[in-house]
Amino acid sequence: MREIKISLQDIESMEDFTKTVSEFDYNIYLRPEGDRKETQLNAKSILGVMSLAFYKRLELIAYTDDMSELLMKIQPFIAKA
Protein backbone atom coordinates (compact mmCIF):
# COMPACT_ATOMS: atom_id res chain seq x y z
CA MET A 1 0.00 0.00 0.00
CA ARG A 2 1.24 3.47 -0.87
CA GLU A 3 -0.33 6.89 -0.32
CA ILE A 4 -0.08 9.80 -2.76
CA LYS A 5 -1.44 13.35 -2.28
CA ILE A 6 -4.00 14.24 -4.97
CA SER A 7 -5.68 17.50 -5.91
CA LEU A 8 -8.87 17.57 -8.01
CA GLN A 9 -9.95 21.12 -8.78
CA ASP A 10 -13.16 20.76 -10.80
CA ILE A 11 -15.70 18.32 -12.25
CA GLU A 12 -13.65 17.81 -15.40
CA SER A 13 -10.54 16.83 -13.44
CA MET A 14 -12.64 14.46 -11.30
CA GLU A 15 -14.01 12.76 -14.42
CA ASP A 16 -10.56 12.51 -16.01
CA PHE A 17 -9.06 11.15 -12.79
CA THR A 18 -11.80 8.52 -12.41
CA LYS A 19 -11.38 7.36 -16.01
CA THR A 20 -7.61 7.15 -15.56
CA VAL A 21 -7.61 5.07 -12.38
CA SER A 22 -10.36 2.80 -13.74
CA GLU A 23 -7.80 1.40 -16.18
CA PHE A 24 -6.06 -0.46 -13.34
CA ASP A 25 -7.13 -3.85 -11.95
CA TYR A 26 -6.11 -3.27 -8.35
CA ASN A 27 -8.01 -1.42 -5.62
CA ILE A 28 -7.53 2.34 -5.50
CA TYR A 29 -9.18 4.52 -2.88
CA LEU A 30 -9.36 8.17 -1.89
CA ARG A 31 -9.77 9.77 1.50
CA PRO A 32 -9.54 13.34 2.79
CA GLU A 33 -5.94 14.31 3.56
CA GLY A 34 -5.09 13.60 7.18
CA ASP A 35 -8.18 11.43 7.77
CA ARG A 36 -6.84 8.38 9.58
CA LYS A 37 -10.26 6.83 10.11
CA GLU A 38 -11.56 4.04 7.97
CA THR A 39 -12.99 6.55 5.47
CA GLN A 40 -11.92 5.30 2.06
CA LEU A 41 -13.97 5.82 -1.06
CA ASN A 42 -13.51 3.96 -4.32
CA ALA A 43 -11.41 6.18 -6.61
CA LYS A 44 -12.97 4.47 -9.64
CA SER A 45 -16.43 5.73 -8.71
CA ILE A 46 -17.32 9.18 -9.99
CA LEU A 47 -19.95 9.53 -7.25
CA GLY A 48 -17.40 8.62 -4.60
CA VAL A 49 -14.88 11.09 -5.97
CA MET A 50 -17.47 13.86 -6.28
CA SER A 51 -18.53 13.32 -2.67
CA LEU A 52 -15.01 14.45 -1.70
CA ALA A 53 -15.26 17.67 -3.76
CA PHE A 54 -15.18 19.92 -0.68
CA TYR A 55 -11.69 18.74 0.29
CA LYS A 56 -8.78 20.59 -1.29
CA ARG A 57 -6.37 17.69 -0.98
CA LEU A 58 -6.95 13.97 -0.97
CA GLU A 59 -4.82 10.93 -0.32
CA LEU A 60 -4.82 8.18 -2.90
CA ILE A 61 -4.30 4.70 -1.50
CA ALA A 62 -3.35 1.97 -3.97
CA TYR A 63 -3.10 -1.69 -3.04
CA THR A 64 -0.36 -2.87 -5.36
CA ASP A 65 3.35 -3.60 -5.34
CA ASP A 66 4.08 -1.68 -8.54
CA MET A 67 2.62 1.81 -8.95
CA SER A 68 4.98 3.03 -11.67
CA GLU A 69 2.41 3.09 -14.49
CA LEU A 70 -0.27 4.57 -12.22
CA LEU A 71 2.09 7.34 -11.10
CA MET A 72 2.84 8.26 -14.70
CA LYS A 73 -0.83 8.42 -15.64
CA ILE A 74 -1.97 10.42 -12.60
CA GLN A 75 0.89 12.92 -12.74
CA PRO A 76 -1.46 15.84 -13.61
CA PHE A 77 -3.47 15.14 -10.45
CA ILE A 78 -0.62 14.81 -7.95
CA ALA A 79 -0.73 17.69 -5.50
CA LYS A 80 2.13 20.13 -5.58
CA ALA A 81 3.94 20.60 -2.27
C-alpha positions, 0 to 999 in steps of 0.5 A: 500500500502506498499513499499519494497526495491528490488534488482535483480542482473541478468536475472535469478533473474528477471525471478525467481522474476517475477514467484514468484510475479505472484502467487499473485492476487493483483497488484504488481509494481516496480519503480526505488528507489527514483522515486516519479513520476508515474513510476510504472511497472507491477512486474508480467511482465518480460519485465517490470522488465527487462526494469528496469535492469539498476537500482541497487535498486527498490521499490516494491509496493503492493496493499494489506492489508496482505503482509506476504506471499509475504514477505516470498516468496520474501525474497531472493530479498529484498535489504540488507541495 
